[in-house]
Amino acid sequence: MEQWIVPLFLIVILLCVIALYRLNSKSTKSIKAIAQFIKNRENIDKVKSEIEQLKNTNKDLEDEIKMGQIFYDNSKEAIVVMDETGKIISVNPAFKNVTGYETNEAKEKHLSFLDSGKMTAKAYQNIFENALKKGRFEQEIWNRKKTGEIYNEKLSLTTVFDKSGNVSNFIAIFKDITDQKELQSKLRLEAKTDSLTKLPNRSLFFDRLTQSLENAKRDRYFGSLLFIDLDHFKSINDTLGHNIGDLLLKEVAKRLVSCVRKVDTVSRLSGDEFTVILSKIKKTEDAALVAENIIKELTKPYHLDGHVLNITCSVGVAIFFHDGDEAEALLNSSDKAMYGAKTSGRNKYKFYSDKLDQNAAEKRDIDKEIKKALYGDGLSFRYRPVVGANNDIKGVDIKLALDEKKYPKLKNVNIFSYSKESSLIVEITDWMIESLSKKDIEILKFNNIQAGLTLSAVHFKQSNVVDKLKASFSKDTARFVKLKINEEIISQNISEAIPKIKELRSYGFEVSLTSFGKGKLSLLDYSLLDFTEIELNEISETNTLYKEIFNIAEQMSENITIDYKLEKLYENTNHKRTLNMKLKRDELFSRLKSIQ
């Protein structure tokens, strides 16, 4: 219709002009009419132009809406439109791909219904508050899919305002970046990891050492750095090839990791050079103990691709702050100590400090003497009597005695206590178990006397300790053995101790909880432990809680053994010895049969 407006308009004007000429009228009214008509034509042209502009504008708007719809429907990122209160109005198809939820499952809900549990309601509130203040806010968060899978999400939240400046909508755009983050983490790890052994490389080693030094300085504890170098490793590569050399390095890495705790760091610096960062050690001797264990493990035979290899290693030991305040200085000290171990014969460890090295050398001499005594009939049993209310012998505690004439260097050494601080404790405890099971158990059985055998922390933590004990004693003889376990040892891993003690008890062993009150066990822990006796042996009058400890002990067990040194203290608290209460005397018997 609009295309006919101009031609018709011109025709009408022409007809009017002809009519006016014919009438030969010169009236002002007619002239004004024609002028008004012409003016109306100009208005029509203007309207036409505006209509054309509006059509173009609408077309552009329609195109934008279509493009927006295409983006909304085909975006790989989830798009969520919410009202001014944060309730979901609509979601795009990608929302289901990301979260697993259908549109009808999300509508009318708040975005926080995807919460993984790792974020608080306050955290979501903060995101919306930031979007309100800034107009747009981005953050990486953790959400949960419909399947229950927790995923890492990159969220962008935009606030939409109307012409009046009021909030009309919120629009959230997000995607699952879990795989992306894992890949980034993997790449970062690979950049800091040795490709052969998968241990931290030199770069990560320096990061860890620097952090350990800072933590040690802040929390005021000991730390140590061990530098390990394999002796004559080059000859293995030259004679057997790099393939065997690589297999050896991988096995060395595994053994090093097995020698330390999870909090420690084993690294490969280069070639056959490894380091161990020991965090939170109690004393410098602990570093020596780890060094000894490393040498022991690394010198065991290697079975690699049909070859049996035997190697040795040299270890340098540096102590935090004593041998260096910074990572580079400490590494140099441990490196120098390692070369000192090599030049003094290899297959040994050496401290950077001469004084510490001298102490370590003296310790190694004592260890050698104890091993000589252990395997050269230099150790024997002594028995400390445990008496009842009527001073009748109810049992004995096993103590180690030394033939001081044969081994004078060990004259002032408490063998068992000393060995608890070294790797010797396992060998000594194994020897004690074997000696008891093969020599004196029948005498105990004949006299109906029970022997108390102390288990060290190292021994009790062994995964096969129960099997070892069951293999050494029959069910008939196990009831004459009372296994003494320090409460502090149990409190270090109560969940592991409960089943071990239960199995030992079911086999027939008695279990005594020693050093009662010194651990960190709760009343619930005590109720779960199947012990048969409580031993009070390390309580001082300066401990203001000793009365409470006595009371709790009596409530927890009918069978209580008290060290003779505590007898007066116990009686001073108005406690009386009962028939089930035993007292450890100070006398020692050389042979069990003399007790008869």
C-alpha positions as CSV (number, residue, x, y, z in Angstrom):
1,M,0.0,0.0,0.0
2,E,2.8,2.4,1.0
3,Q,4.4,2.1,-2.5
4,W,1.3,3.8,-4.0
5,I,1.2,6.8,-1.7
6,V,3.6,9.0,-3.7
7,P,2.1,8.6,-7.2
8,L,-1.4,9.1,-6.0
9,F,-0.4,12.2,-4.1
10,L,1.1,13.7,-7.2
11,I,-2.0,13.0,-9.3
12,V,-4.2,14.6,-6.7
13,I,-2.1,17.8,-6.7
14,L,-2.1,17.9,-10.5
15,L,-5.9,17.6,-10.7
16,C,-6.3,20.4,-8.1
17,V,-4.1,22.7,-10.1
18,I,-6.1,22.1,-13.3
19,A,-9.4,22.7,-11.5
20,L,-8.1,26.0,-10.1
21,Y,-7.0,27.2,-13.4
22,R,-10.3,26.4,-15.0
23,L,-12.2,28.2,-12.3
24,N,-9.7,31.0,-12.6
25,S,-10.2,31.6,-8.9
26,K,-7.8,33.8,-7.1
27,S,-9.3,33.3,-3.7
28,T,-6.9,33.2,-0.8
29,K,-8.8,30.3,0.7
30,S,-8.0,28.1,-2.2
31,I,-4.3,29.0,-2.2
32,K,-4.1,28.3,1.6
33,A,-5.8,24.9,1.0
34,I,-3.2,24.0,-1.5
35,A,-0.3,25.1,0.8
36,Q,-1.7,23.1,3.6
37,F,-2.0,20.1,1.4
38,I,1.6,20.5,0.4
39,K,2.6,20.7,4.0
40,N,0.6,17.5,4.7
41,R,2.6,15.8,2.0
42,E,5.9,16.8,3.8
43,N,4.5,15.2,7.0
44,I,3.6,12.1,5.1
45,D,7.2,11.9,3.8
46,K,8.5,12.3,7.3
47,V,6.2,9.6,8.6
48,K,7.2,7.3,5.8
49,S,10.9,7.9,6.6
50,E,10.3,7.1,10.3
51,I,8.4,4.0,9.4
52,E,11.4,2.9,7.3
53,Q,13.8,3.6,10.1
54,L,11.5,1.7,12.6
55,K,11.4,-1.3,10.2
56,N,15.2,-1.3,10.0
57,T,15.5,-1.0,13.7
58,N,13.1,-3.8,14.4
59,K,14.9,-5.9,11.8
60,D,18.3,-5.3,13.6
61,L,16.6,-6.1,16.9
62,E,15.2,-9.3,15.5
63,D,18.6,-10.2,14.2
64,E,20.2,-9.6,17.6
65,I,17.5,-11.6,19.3
66,K,18.1,-14.5,16.9
67,M,21.8,-14.3,17.4
68,G,21.3,-14.2,21.2
69,Q,19.1,-17.2,21.1
70,I,21.6,-19.1,18.9
71,F,24.3,-18.3,21.5
72,Y,22.1,-19.2,24.4
73,D,21.1,-22.5,22.9
74,N,24.5,-23.5,21.5
75,S,26.9,-22.2,24.2
76,K,29.0,-24.9,25.8
77,E,28.9,-22.9,29.0
78,A,25.9,-23.2,31.3
79,I,23.8,-20.0,31.3
80,V,21.3,-19.4,34.1
81,V,18.9,-16.4,34.1
82,M,17.5,-15.5,37.6
83,D,15.1,-12.9,38.8
84,E,16.0,-10.1,41.1
85,T,15.8,-12.4,44.2
86,G,18.2,-14.9,42.7
87,K,15.5,-17.5,41.8
88,I,16.2,-19.4,38.6
89,I,13.9,-18.4,35.7
90,S,15.5,-20.3,32.8
91,V,18.6,-22.3,31.9
92,N,20.1,-23.2,28.6
93,P,20.7,-26.7,27.2
94,A,24.4,-26.7,28.4
95,F,23.2,-26.4,32.0
96,K,22.1,-30.1,31.9
97,N,25.4,-31.1,30.2
98,V,27.4,-29.5,33.1
99,T,25.2,-30.3,36.1
100,G,23.0,-33.2,35.0
101,Y,19.8,-31.3,36.1
102,E,16.8,-30.7,33.8
103,T,15.2,-27.3,33.4
104,N,12.2,-28.1,35.5
105,E,14.5,-29.4,38.3
106,A,16.3,-26.1,38.5
107,K,13.4,-23.6,38.1
108,E,12.4,-21.6,41.1
109,K,15.5,-22.7,43.0
110,H,18.5,-20.6,44.0
111,L,21.9,-21.3,42.5
112,S,23.2,-22.6,45.8
113,F,21.2,-25.8,45.3
114,L,24.3,-27.0,43.4
115,D,26.4,-26.6,46.6
116,S,29.0,-29.3,47.1
117,G,29.3,-28.8,50.8
118,K,32.7,-27.2,50.4
119,M,31.2,-23.7,50.4
120,T,29.0,-22.0,53.1
121,A,25.8,-20.1,52.4
122,K,27.8,-17.0,53.3
123,A,30.2,-17.7,50.5
124,Y,27.3,-17.7,47.9
125,Q,25.9,-14.6,49.5
126,N,29.3,-12.9,49.1
127,I,29.4,-13.8,45.4
128,F,26.0,-12.1,44.8
129,E,27.0,-9.1,46.9
130,N,30.2,-8.6,44.8
131,A,28.1,-8.9,41.6
132,L,25.8,-6.2,42.9
133,K,28.6,-3.8,43.8
134,K,30.8,-4.4,40.7
135,G,28.1,-5.3,38.1
136,R,30.1,-8.5,37.3
137,F,32.0,-10.9,39.5
138,E,34.0,-14.1,38.7
139,Q,35.2,-16.8,41.1
140,E,36.2,-20.5,41.0
141,I,34.0,-22.6,43.2
142,W,33.2,-26.2,44.0
143,N,29.7,-27.5,43.0
144,R,28.0,-30.9,42.9
145,K,26.4,-32.6,39.9
146,K,23.2,-34.5,40.0
147,T,25.3,-37.7,40.1
148,G,27.0,-36.5,43.3
149,E,30.3,-35.8,41.6
150,I,32.0,-32.7,42.9
151,Y,33.5,-30.5,40.2
152,N,35.6,-27.4,40.0
153,E,33.5,-24.5,38.4
154,K,34.5,-21.2,36.9
155,L,31.5,-18.9,37.6
156,S,30.7,-15.4,36.2
157,L,27.8,-13.6,37.7
158,T,26.4,-10.4,36.1
159,T,23.8,-8.1,37.5
160,V,21.2,-6.6,35.1
161,F,19.6,-3.2,36.0
162,D,16.5,-1.6,34.6
163,K,16.1,2.0,33.4
164,S,15.4,3.1,37.0
165,G,18.6,1.5,38.3
166,N,16.8,-1.3,40.1
167,V,18.0,-5.0,39.8
168,S,15.9,-6.8,37.3
169,N,17.9,-10.0,36.8
170,F,21.1,-11.9,37.6
171,I,22.8,-13.9,34.8
172,A,25.2,-16.7,35.7
173,I,27.6,-18.3,33.2
174,F,29.7,-21.2,34.3
175,K,31.6,-24.2,33.1
176,D,33.3,-27.4,34.5
177,I,37.0,-26.7,34.7
178,T,37.9,-29.9,36.7
179,D,39.9,-31.5,33.8
180,Q,41.6,-28.2,33.0
181,K,42.7,-27.7,36.7
182,E,43.9,-31.3,36.9
183,L,45.9,-30.9,33.7
184,Q,47.4,-27.7,35.0
185,S,48.3,-29.4,38.2
186,K,49.8,-32.3,36.3
187,L,51.9,-30.0,34.2
188,R,53.1,-28.1,37.2
189,L,53.9,-31.4,38.9
190,E,55.8,-32.7,35.9
191,A,57.8,-29.5,35.7
192,K,58.8,-30.1,39.3
193,T,59.2,-33.9,39.1
194,D,62.0,-36.1,38.0
195,S,60.8,-37.9,34.9
196,L,62.5,-41.2,35.8
197,T,61.9,-41.7,39.5
198,K,58.8,-39.4,39.8
199,L,60.5,-37.8,42.9
200,P,60.7,-34.0,43.3
201,N,63.4,-32.6,41.2
202,R,66.0,-29.9,42.1
203,S,63.5,-27.1,41.7
204,L,60.8,-28.6,43.9
205,F,63.5,-29.7,46.4
206,F,64.6,-26.1,46.9
207,D,61.0,-25.0,47.4
208,R,60.4,-27.7,50.0
209,L,63.7,-27.1,51.8
210,T,63.1,-23.4,52.0
211,Q,59.6,-24.0,53.4
212,S,60.9,-26.5,55.9
213,L,63.5,-24.0,57.1
214,E,60.9,-21.3,57.5
215,N,58.6,-23.7,59.4
216,A,61.4,-24.9,61.7
217,K,62.4,-21.3,62.5
218,R,58.8,-20.3,63.2
219,D,57.9,-23.3,65.3
220,R,61.4,-23.8,66.8
221,Y,62.1,-27.5,66.0
222,F,65.0,-29.5,64.6
223,G,65.3,-30.5,61.0
224,S,68.0,-32.2,58.9
225,L,69.1,-32.6,55.3
226,L,70.6,-35.9,54.1
227,F,72.7,-36.0,50.9
228,I,72.9,-39.5,49.4
229,D,75.3,-40.5,46.7
230,L,75.5,-44.1,45.3
231,D,79.1,-45.4,45.3
232,H,80.6,-46.4,42.0
233,F,77.3,-46.0,40.1
234,K,79.1,-45.0,36.9
235,S,80.6,-48.5,36.6
236,I,77.1,-50.0,36.6
237,N,76.1,-47.8,33.7
238,D,79.4,-48.5,31.8
239,T,79.3,-52.3,32.3
240,L,75.5,-53.2,32.3
241,G,74.1,-50.2,30.3
242,H,71.9,-47.3,31.1
243,N,68.8,-49.3,31.1
244,I,69.9,-51.3,34.1
245,G,71.2,-48.1,35.7
246,D,67.8,-46.5,35.3
247,L,66.1,-49.5,36.8
248,L,68.5,-49.3,39.8
249,L,67.8,-45.6,40.3
250,K,64.0,-46.2,40.3
251,E,64.4,-49.0,42.9
252,V,66.7,-46.8,45.0
253,A,64.0,-44.1,45.0
254,K,61.4,-46.5,46.2
255,R,63.6,-47.7,49.1
256,L,64.4,-44.2,50.1
257,V,60.7,-43.3,50.3
258,S,60.1,-46.3,52.5
259,C,62.8,-45.2,54.9
260,V,61.1,-41.9,55.8
261,R,57.8,-40.5,57.0
262,K,55.1,-38.9,54.8
263,V,56.0,-35.4,56.1
264,D,59.6,-35.9,54.9
265,T,60.7,-35.2,51.3
266,V,62.9,-37.5,49.1
267,S,64.3,-35.8,46.0
268,R,66.5,-36.7,43.1
269,L,68.9,-33.8,42.3
270,S,70.7,-35.4,39.4
271,G,72.3,-38.6,38.3
272,D,72.8,-40.8,41.3
273,E,72.4,-38.0,43.9
274,F,69.4,-38.0,46.2
275,T,68.4,-35.9,49.2
276,V,66.1,-36.4,52.1
277,I,64.6,-33.5,54.0
278,L,63.7,-34.6,57.6
279,S,61.2,-32.2,59.2
280,K,60.4,-32.0,63.0
281,I,63.0,-34.3,64.4
282,K,63.4,-34.3,68.2
283,K,67.2,-34.6,68.3
284,T,70.2,-34.9,66.0
285,E,70.4,-38.6,66.7
286,D,67.2,-39.1,64.8
287,A,68.9,-38.0,61.6
288,A,71.7,-40.5,62.3
289,L,69.0,-43.2,62.8
290,V,67.5,-42.5,59.4
291,A,70.9,-42.4,57.8
292,E,71.7,-45.8,59.2
293,N,68.4,-47.2,58.0
294,I,69.0,-45.8,54.5
295,I,72.4,-47.4,54.3
296,K,70.9,-50.7,55.5
297,E,68.1,-50.6,52.9
298,L,70.1,-49.4,50.0
299,T,72.8,-52.1,50.5
300,K,70.4,-55.0,50.2
301,P,70.6,-56.9,46.9
302,Y,68.8,-55.6,43.8
303,H,67.2,-58.1,41.4
304,L,67.0,-56.2,38.1
305,D,66.2,-57.8,34.7
306,G,68.1,-61.0,35.5
307,H,71.0,-59.2,37.3
308,V,71.7,-59.3,41.0
309,L,73.4,-56.1,42.1
310,N,74.9,-55.0,45.4
311,I,75.7,-51.4,45.9
312,T,76.8,-49.1,48.7
313,C,76.1,-45.4,49.4
314,S,77.6,-42.5,51.2
315,V,75.4,-40.1,53.2
316,G,76.2,-36.5,54.3
317,V,74.1,-35.1,57.2
318,A,73.5,-31.4,57.9
319,I,71.4,-30.0,60.7
320,F,69.1,-27.0,60.3
321,F,70.6,-23.7,61.3
322,H,73.6,-25.4,62.9
323,D,75.1,-26.1,59.5
324,G,73.3,-23.5,57.4
325,D,70.4,-21.0,57.7
326,E,69.4,-21.0,54.0
327,A,68.7,-23.8,51.5
328,E,71.8,-23.4,49.4
329,A,74.1,-23.2,52.4
330,L,72.5,-26.3,54.0
331,L,72.8,-28.2,50.7
332,N,76.5,-27.3,50.5
333,S,77.1,-28.5,54.0
334,S,75.4,-31.9,53.4
335,D,77.3,-32.3,50.1
336,K,80.6,-31.7,51.9
337,A,79.7,-34.1,54.6
338,M,78.8,-36.7,52.0
339,Y,82.2,-36.4,50.3
340,G,83.7,-36.7,53.8
341,A,81.9,-40.1,54.1
342,K,83.3,-41.1,50.7
343,T,86.9,-40.2,51.5
344,S,86.7,-42.0,54.8
345,G,85.8,-45.4,53.3
346,R,82.3,-45.1,51.7
347,N,79.2,-47.0,52.8
348,K,78.7,-44.8,55.9
349,Y,77.2,-41.5,56.9
350,K,79.0,-38.4,58.2
351,F,77.8,-35.2,59.9
352,Y,79.0,-31.9,58.6
353,S,79.8,-30.8,62.2
354,D,82.9,-32.5,63.7
355,K,81.3,-32.7,67.1
356,L,78.1,-34.3,65.9
357,D,80.2,-36.6,63.7
358,Q,82.2,-37.6,66.8
359,N,79.0,-38.3,68.7
360,A,77.7,-40.4,65.8
361,A,81.0,-42.3,65.6
362,E,80.7,-43.2,69.3
363,K,77.1,-44.3,68.8
364,R,78.2,-46.5,65.9
365,D,80.8,-48.1,68.2
366,I,78.2,-48.8,70.9
367,D,75.8,-50.3,68.2
368,K,78.6,-52.6,67.1
369,E,79.3,-53.7,70.7
370,I,75.6,-54.4,71.4
371,K,75.3,-56.5,68.2
372,K,78.4,-58.5,69.3
373,A,76.8,-59.0,72.7
374,L,73.4,-59.9,71.2
375,Y,74.9,-62.6,68.9
376,G,77.7,-63.6,71.2
377,D,75.9,-64.8,74.3
378,G,76.6,-61.5,76.0
379,L,73.0,-60.8,76.9
380,S,70.7,-62.8,79.2
381,F,67.4,-62.4,81.1
382,R,67.0,-61.0,84.6
383,Y,63.6,-61.2,86.3
384,R,61.9,-58.6,88.5
385,P,59.3,-60.1,90.8
386,V,55.7,-58.9,90.9
387,V,54.1,-59.7,94.2
388,G,50.5,-59.9,95.4
389,A,48.8,-58.5,98.5
390,N,50.3,-61.3,100.6
391,N,53.8,-60.8,99.1
392,D,53.4,-64.0,97.1
393,I,55.0,-64.0,93.6
394,K,52.3,-63.4,90.9
395,G,54.7,-62.9,88.0
396,V,57.9,-61.5,86.8
397,D,59.1,-58.7,84.5
398,I,61.8,-59.5,82.0
399,K,64.9,-57.3,82.1
400,L,68.1,-57.5,80.0
401,A,71.4,-58.2,81.7
402,L,74.9,-57.8,80.2
403,D,78.0,-59.7,80.7
404,E,80.1,-56.6,81.6
405,K,83.4,-58.6,81.8
406,K,83.1,-59.5,78.1
407,Y,81.7,-56.2,77.0
408,P,83.1,-53.4,79.3
409,K,82.3,-50.6,76.8
410,L,78.6,-51.2,77.5
411,K,79.0,-51.2,81.3
412,N,77.0,-48.0,81.8
413,V,74.5,-48.5,78.9
414,N,70.9,-49.5,79.5
415,I,70.7,-51.8,76.5
416,F,66.9,-51.8,76.0
417,S,66.4,-48.1,76.6
418,Y,69.3,-47.2,74.3
419,S,68.2,-49.5,71.6
420,K,64.7,-47.9,71.5
421,E,66.5,-44.9,69.9
422,S,68.1,-47.0,67.1
423,S,67.2,-49.7,64.6
424,L,68.6,-52.3,67.0
425,I,65.4,-52.5,69.0
426,V,63.7,-54.8,66.5
427,E,66.6,-57.3,66.6
428,I,66.7,-57.1,70.4
429,T,63.0,-57.6,70.9
430,D,63.0,-60.5,68.3
431,W,65.9,-62.1,70.3
432,M,63.9,-61.6,73.6
433,I,60.8,-63.2,72.1
434,E,62.8,-66.1,70.7
435,S,64.7,-66.7,74.0
436,L,61.6,-66.6,76.0
437,S,59.7,-69.0,73.8
438,K,62.5,-71.5,73.5
439,K,64.2,-71.4,76.9
440,D,62.0,-70.2,79.8
441,I,58.4,-70.6,78.8
442,E,58.2,-74.2,80.1
443,I,59.5,-73.1,83.5
444,L,56.9,-70.3,83.6
445,K,54.2,-72.8,82.7
446,F,55.4,-75.3,85.3
447,N,55.4,-72.7,88.1
448,N,52.2,-71.0,86.8
449,I,54.0,-67.7,86.6
450,Q,53.5,-65.0,84.0
451,A,56.3,-63.0,82.4
452,G,56.0,-59.4,81.3
453,L,57.6,-58.7,78.0
454,T,57.9,-55.0,76.9
455,L,57.1,-54.3,73.2
456,S,58.8,-51.2,71.8
457,A,57.0,-48.6,69.7
458,V,58.9,-49.8,66.6
459,H,58.0,-53.4,67.2
460,F,54.3,-52.8,68.0
461,K,53.9,-50.6,64.9
462,Q,55.1,-53.5,62.6
463,S,52.3,-54.8,60.5
464,N,53.3,-58.4,61.2
465,V,53.9,-58.1,65.0
466,V,50.8,-60.2,65.8
467,D,51.9,-63.0,63.4
468,K,55.4,-63.0,64.8
469,L,54.1,-63.5,68.4
470,K,51.6,-66.1,67.4
471,A,54.4,-68.0,65.5
472,S,56.6,-68.0,68.6
473,F,54.1,-69.1,71.2
474,S,51.4,-71.7,71.1
475,K,47.9,-70.9,72.5
476,D,48.9,-73.0,75.5
477,T,52.0,-71.0,76.3
478,A,50.7,-67.5,75.2
479,R,48.7,-67.2,78.5
480,F,52.0,-67.1,80.4
481,V,53.1,-64.0,78.5
482,K,52.0,-60.5,79.4
483,L,52.7,-58.1,76.6
484,K,53.5,-54.6,78.1
485,I,52.6,-51.7,75.8
486,N,53.2,-48.1,76.7
487,E,50.0,-46.0,76.6
488,E,51.8,-43.3,74.6
489,I,52.5,-45.8,71.8
490,I,48.9,-46.8,71.6
491,S,47.7,-43.2,71.6
492,Q,49.8,-42.5,68.5
493,N,47.5,-44.7,66.4
494,I,44.5,-45.9,68.4
495,S,42.6,-47.2,65.3
496,E,45.5,-49.5,64.5
497,A,46.1,-50.6,68.1
498,I,42.6,-51.7,68.8
499,P,42.4,-54.7,66.4
500,K,46.0,-55.7,67.1
501,I,45.4,-55.9,70.9
502,K,42.0,-57.7,70.3
503,E,43.7,-60.4,68.2
504,L,46.5,-60.9,70.7
505,R,44.0,-61.2,73.5
506,S,41.8,-63.7,71.5
507,Y,45.0,-65.8,71.0
508,G,45.6,-66.0,74.7
509,F,48.2,-63.2,75.5
510,E,47.6,-60.9,78.4
511,V,48.0,-57.2,77.6
512,S,49.2,-54.6,80.2
513,L,48.8,-50.9,79.6
514,T,51.9,-49.3,81.0
515,S,52.7,-45.6,81.9
516,F,49.0,-45.1,82.5
517,G,47.9,-41.5,82.3
518,K,50.8,-40.3,80.1
519,G,49.1,-40.9,76.8
520,K,46.3,-39.0,75.2
521,L,43.6,-41.6,75.4
522,S,40.0,-40.7,76.1
523,L,37.7,-42.8,78.3
524,L,36.1,-44.1,75.1
525,D,39.5,-45.2,73.8
526,Y,40.1,-47.1,77.1
527,S,36.7,-48.8,76.7
528,L,37.6,-50.0,73.2
529,L,40.9,-51.5,74.2
530,D,40.9,-55.1,75.3
531,F,43.7,-54.8,78.0
532,T,43.8,-57.0,81.1
533,E,45.9,-54.8,83.4
534,I,47.0,-51.2,84.1
535,E,50.5,-50.5,85.2
536,L,51.3,-47.3,87.2
537,N,55.0,-46.7,87.0
538,E,55.7,-43.1,85.9
539,I,53.8,-40.8,88.3
540,S,55.4,-38.0,90.3
541,E,54.1,-36.2,93.4
542,T,54.7,-33.0,91.4
543,N,51.9,-34.2,89.1
544,T,48.8,-32.6,90.7
545,L,46.6,-35.1,88.9
546,Y,48.1,-38.2,90.5
547,K,45.1,-38.8,92.7
548,E,42.8,-38.6,89.8
549,I,45.0,-41.0,87.8
550,F,44.9,-43.5,90.7
551,N,41.1,-43.2,90.8
552,I,40.6,-43.6,87.1
553,A,42.9,-46.6,87.0
554,E,40.9,-48.4,89.6
555,Q,37.7,-47.6,87.7
556,M,39.1,-48.9,84.4
557,S,40.6,-52.2,85.6
558,E,40.5,-54.5,88.5
559,N,44.1,-55.6,87.9
560,I,46.6,-52.9,88.7
561,T,50.3,-53.2,89.1
562,I,52.2,-50.5,90.9
563,D,55.9,-49.7,90.8
564,Y,57.5,-50.1,94.3
565,K,58.5,-46.4,94.1
566,L,54.9,-45.4,94.0
567,E,53.7,-47.6,96.9
568,K,53.9,-44.9,99.6
569,L,52.4,-42.3,97.3
570,Y,49.5,-44.6,96.5
571,E,48.9,-45.4,100.2
572,N,49.0,-41.7,101.1
573,T,46.0,-41.1,98.8
574,N,43.9,-43.4,101.0
575,H,44.1,-46.2,98.5
576,K,44.6,-49.8,99.8
577,R,46.1,-52.7,98.0
578,T,43.4,-55.3,97.0
579,L,43.8,-58.9,96.3
580,N,44.0,-58.2,92.6
581,M,46.6,-55.4,93.0
582,K,50.3,-56.3,92.5
583,L,53.5,-54.6,93.4
584,K,56.7,-54.6,91.4
585,R,59.7,-55.2,93.7
586,D,63.2,-54.0,93.0
587,E,65.0,-57.3,93.4
588,L,66.3,-59.2,90.4
589,F,66.6,-62.9,90.0
590,S,69.4,-64.3,87.9
591,R,67.4,-67.3,86.7
592,L,63.7,-67.9,86.8
593,K,64.0,-71.3,88.3
594,S,65.5,-69.8,91.5
595,I,62.1,-68.2,92.1
596,Q,60.7,-71.7,92.8
